[in-house]
Structures are given as C-alpha cells and as structure tokens.
Amino acid sequence: MSKKLELKDLPGLGSKLEEKLREAGVKTVLNLSRAKADKLAAKVDGLSESRAETLIAAAQESLPSAPAPKKEAKPKKAEPKAEKPKAKAKAEVKPKTTKKKAKAVESKPKPKPKKVAKKKKKKKIETPARFLNVDQRIVRIAVSKKKRKPRFRADQAHRWTRVSDRWRKLRGIDSYTRQKKKGRIAMVESGYRSPKATRYLHPSLFKEVLVYRPSDLESLDADIHAIRIGASVGARKRQAIIAEADTKLLRVLNPGTTEEIGEEDLFMDLDLEED
C-alpha cells in the first residue's frame, strides 16, 4: 500500500513554508493543488506569486490521476406482453352540481399572485487613491515587523539612574552588548527597518510633506498627501498655511490652535469678570 503524500514530500517545500501554509489553511497536497496562486501569495507571508504557481503545479503532478468512470450498461427493453381483452368500461357517472354550489364557486375571489421582492444591488465602495499607491501585502508586513520591534535603550540604563534612557551607539572594545553576547539588550540594526514602500508614510497611508510657507502647497494632491507644518513656523504664517490647506482640502497633521484671541476680546473678558 502506497504511503499518503504530505506537503513536506513536495520538492522545494521546506519546514518553515509548510508551517506557513498550514496556518493559512492549506494542510494537504489536495488543498494545495486546488488553490489559486494570487490568493495563496496574499495569505502566506514571503511567498511570491510565481513560486506559488510552481508549488501548485508540483502538487497537481504528484496527485494520482482519477480512474475513468465505467460506462453504465443500458437496460434492455422489455418485450410488450400480449394484451388481455379488457372488459367493457362502465359508463362514467358525472357528479350532479346544484345551482347553489355553482354560485358559491363563482363568488369565491381568485388568489392574487405573490409579488417577488427584488434584491437591491449593493453599492461598490471606491477605494481611496492612497491605498492603491501602496501594496497592502507590504503594509501588513510592515505592521507585523513593527510589533516585533524591540525598544532600543542605552546600555546599563536599567541599572543606573545617571545613564540616560536614550539609545547611544556602543564604542567600548570590551562591551558584551557590542559583541552581541547572549542575554544583552538589542542593538539598532538595518534589519529592523521597515520596507521602503511604507517608509515615511503616515499610519493613515498619507504621504507626509513638511511645509514652511503657503507656496509649498502647490502641486500637492489631497487624496495622497498630508502636510505637517514645520516647528520654526510662526503663528501668523501658520494661520495662512492652514487657510490655504482648507481651500485645497489638504489634511493638516499638526494644526494646533486655529483661532487667535484678539486684545479687544481679551480685555472684554477681563471686564466681565470684574463686574
């Protein structure tokens, strides 16, 4: 009796990829052969669409071909039997209907046909332009990487109060943390960096643009860009930037106070408190 084929028996499929496929719901070779490449690549992290197609093709080749269905034998036609002479049919007796019964039948209202309720078509929600510019699979990878990202602290900051908690690069030749010994804190490395497609994006997937004057708002798209006013911008110029952004329907990420209190209004409030 032949052994049942499993996922690990397929060529080019390792143990890590097998675990990812099982988490995605693909547990047998039959499930893998019936899957679609684009949907499988979207579910499994780190699996490209081209590799998914090769795995599905390998699964389909490894499955044994189903035997051809047997042709059903046609039933033989029974020979007609000799008909026996039938007795003379009795004359049909029609039921007598009275005039009252005939009037009652005519007076009954005919049933109305039932109205079939029409199904309402659901309106398709258009996806915003900022979601179309970025691959959503890369966004999911960036979110999962950020959850696993450690908090980078200065070495010995948990032990001494005089050591600042802010991260500083280690330079000592005898530092165990710099040598990446076991049990030490995590160091800043390029492997912790987010994917390039989602870098410098706001969590709402808007592209942040640093602005210092109202003229910087030209050639900006409200569906894609969101502005952040620089820290060195004064109150008067900030109000001008916010007013220009409102006319172009641009989102301001740090608007602050939008209304200024005049001197007359301030003195009026003071006079009312004295009274």
C-alpha positions in Angstrom: 0.0 0.0 0.0 1.5 3.4 -1.0 2.3 6.0 1.6 0.0 9.0 1.8 1.7 12.0 0.2 2.2 15.0 2.5 3.3 18.7 2.0 6.9 18.1 3.1 7.3 15.4 0.4 6.9 18.0 -2.4 10.2 19.3 -4.0 11.3 22.8 -2.9 8.9 23.0 0.1 10.7 23.3 3.5 9.5 23.0 7.0 9.1 26.8 7.6 7.0 27.2 4.4 5.0 24.1 5.4 4.1 25.8 8.8 3.0 29.0 7.0 0.8 27.0 4.6 -0.8 25.1 7.4 -1.5 28.5 9.2 -3.1 29.7 6.0 -5.5 26.7 5.9 -3.6 24.6 3.3 -3.0 21.3 5.2 -2.9 18.6 2.4 -1.5 18.2 -1.1 -5.1 18.1 -2.4 -5.8 21.5 -0.9 -2.6 23.0 -2.4 -3.5 21.6 -5.9 -6.9 23.3 -5.8 -5.6 26.7 -4.5 -5.1 29.8 -6.7 -1.6 31.4 -7.0 -2.6 35.0 -6.3 -4.8 34.2 -3.3 -2.2 31.9 -1.8 0.6 34.5 -2.2 -1.6 37.1 -0.4 -2.3 34.8 2.5 1.3 33.5 3.1 4.0 36.0 4.1 7.2 35.8 2.0 5.6 33.7 -0.8 5.7 35.2 -4.3 3.0 34.5 -6.9 5.5 32.8 -9.3 6.7 30.4 -6.5 3.1 29.7 -5.6 2.3 28.6 -9.2 5.3 26.2 -9.2 4.2 24.7 -5.8 0.6 24.2 -7.1 1.9 22.6 -10.4 4.1 20.2 -8.4 1.1 19.3 -6.2 -1.1 18.6 -9.2 1.6 16.4 -10.8 2.1 14.4 -7.6 -1.5 13.5 -7.2 -2.6 10.2 -8.9 -4.9 10.6 -11.8 -8.5 9.5 -11.1 -9.7 6.3 -13.0 -12.0 6.8 -15.9 -15.7 6.2 -15.0 -17.2 2.9 -16.1 -19.9 3.1 -18.7 -23.3 2.1 -17.4 -25.0 -0.8 -19.1 -28.1 0.2 -20.8 -31.2 -1.6 -19.6 -32.7 -4.0 -22.1 -36.1 -3.1 -23.5 -38.9 -5.3 -22.2 -40.9 -7.1 -24.9 -44.5 -6.0 -25.0 -46.8 -8.5 -23.4 -49.9 -9.7 -25.2 -52.8 -7.5 -24.1 -55.7 -9.3 -22.5 -59.1 -8.4 -23.7 -60.5 -5.7 -21.3 -64.0 -5.7 -20.0 -66.3 -3.0 -21.3 -65.7 0.2 -19.4 -68.6 1.3 -17.3 -70.3 4.5 -18.3 -68.8 7.4 -16.3 -71.2 9.0 -13.9 -70.9 12.7 -13.7 -71.5 14.3 -10.3 -74.6 16.4 -10.0 -73.9 20.1 -9.2 -76.6 22.1 -7.7 -77.2 25.8 -8.6 -76.2 26.9 -5.0 -72.8 25.2 -5.3 -72.2 26.7 -8.7 -72.9 30.2 -7.4 -70.6 29.7 -4.4 -67.8 28.6 -6.6 -68.2 31.7 -8.9 -68.4 34.1 -5.9 -65.0 33.0 -4.4 -62.3 35.6 -5.2 -59.3 34.4 -7.2 -56.0 34.3 -5.3 -53.7 37.2 -6.2 -50.2 36.4 -7.5 -47.4 36.9 -4.9 -45.1 39.8 -5.6 -41.4 38.7 -5.8 -39.2 41.1 -3.8 -36.3 42.5 -5.9 -32.9 42.3 -4.5 -31.2 45.6 -4.0 -27.8 45.9 -5.6 -25.0 46.8 -3.1 -23.2 50.0 -4.0 -19.5 49.4 -4.6 -17.3 51.4 -2.2 -14.4 53.0 -4.1 -11.0 52.5 -2.5 -9.1 55.8 -1.8 -6.1 56.6 -4.0 -3.6 56.4 -1.1 -4.5 52.7 -0.7 -3.9 52.0 -4.4 -0.4 53.5 -4.4 0.9 51.0 -1.8 0.7 47.2 -2.0 -1.5 46.2 1.0 0.6 43.0 1.5 3.7 45.1 2.2 1.7 47.2 4.6 0.7 44.1 6.5 4.4 43.0 6.6 5.4 46.4 8.0 2.8 46.3 10.7 3.9 42.8 11.8 7.6 43.9 11.8 6.7 46.9 14.0 5.0 44.6 16.6 8.2 42.5 16.9 10.5 45.6 17.0 12.1 45.9 20.5 12.5 49.1 22.4 16.1 50.4 21.9 17.6 51.6 25.2 21.0 52.8 26.2 23.3 50.1 27.8 23.1 50.0 31.6 20.2 52.4 31.6 18.1 50.0 33.6 20.8 49.8 36.3 22.0 53.4 36.8 19.8 56.5 37.1 22.6 58.7 35.8 22.5 56.9 32.5 20.0 58.4 30.0 17.4 56.0 28.6 18.0 57.3 25.0 19.9 55.0 22.7 23.6 55.7 22.0 25.9 53.7 19.8 28.3 51.5 21.8 32.0 52.0 21.3 33.8 50.1 24.0 36.1 47.3 22.9 35.1 45.1 25.8 31.4 45.7 25.7 29.4 42.5 25.7 26.4 44.3 24.2 28.5 45.4 21.2 29.8 41.9 20.8 26.1 40.7 20.8 26.5 38.3 23.7 23.5 36.3 24.8 21.2 38.0 27.3 22.1 41.6 26.3 19.8 44.3 25.0 19.0 44.6 21.3 21.1 46.9 19.2 20.0 49.2 16.4 20.4 47.4 13.0 19.2 47.8 9.5 17.2 44.5 9.7 14.7 46.2 12.0 14.0 48.8 9.3 10.5 49.0 7.7 10.0 48.2 4.0 10.9 51.0 1.6 7.4 51.3 0.1 5.9 52.1 3.5 8.7 54.3 4.8 7.9 57.9 5.8 4.2 57.2 5.5 1.6 58.3 8.0 -0.4 55.4 9.7 -3.4 56.5 7.5 -1.1 55.9 4.4 -0.9 59.6 3.5 2.5 60.9 2.3 3.7 63.4 4.8 5.1 66.7 3.3 6.9 69.2 5.6 5.7 72.7 4.9 7.2 76.1 5.9 5.2 78.6 3.7 1.8 78.6 1.8 3.6 78.4 -1.6 4.8 74.9 -0.6 1.2 73.6 -1.0 1.4 73.9 -4.8 1.3 70.6 -6.8 0.0 68.6 -3.8 -2.8 66.1 -4.2 -5.4 66.0 -1.4 -6.1 62.3 -2.0 -2.4 61.3 -1.5 -0.6 64.0 0.5 -1.0 65.3 4.1 1.0 68.3 5.3 3.0 68.8 8.5 3.8 72.4 9.5 7.5 73.0 10.5 8.3 73.7 14.1 10.0 77.0 13.3 6.9 78.5 11.6 5.4 81.5 13.4 1.7 81.8 14.4 0.8 84.3 11.6 2.3 82.2 8.8 0.8 79.0 10.4 -2.7 80.6 10.0 -2.0 81.4 6.3 -0.9 77.8 5.7 -4.0 76.3 7.3 -6.3 78.7 5.4 -4.6 77.7 2.1 -4.8 74.0 3.0 -8.6 74.3 3.7 -9.2 75.8 0.2 -7.3 72.8 -1.4 -8.9 70.2 1.0 -5.5 69.1 2.3 -5.2 67.4 5.7 -3.0 69.2 8.3 -1.5 66.7 10.7 -0.4 69.4 13.4 -2.9 72.3 13.1 -2.6 73.5 16.7 -4.9 76.4 17.7 -6.6 77.7 14.5 -8.2 80.9 16.1 -6.2 83.8 17.6 -7.6 85.7 20.6 -7.5 89.4 19.9 -6.6 92.0 22.5 -10.1 93.6 22.5 -11.8 90.2 23.2 -9.3 89.5 26.0 -10.0 92.9 27.7 -13.7 92.4 27.3 -13.5 89.0 29.2 -11.5 90.7 32.0 -14.1 93.5 32.4 -16.9 90.9 32.6 -15.0 89.0 35.3 -14.5 92.2 37.4 -18.3 93.1 37.2 
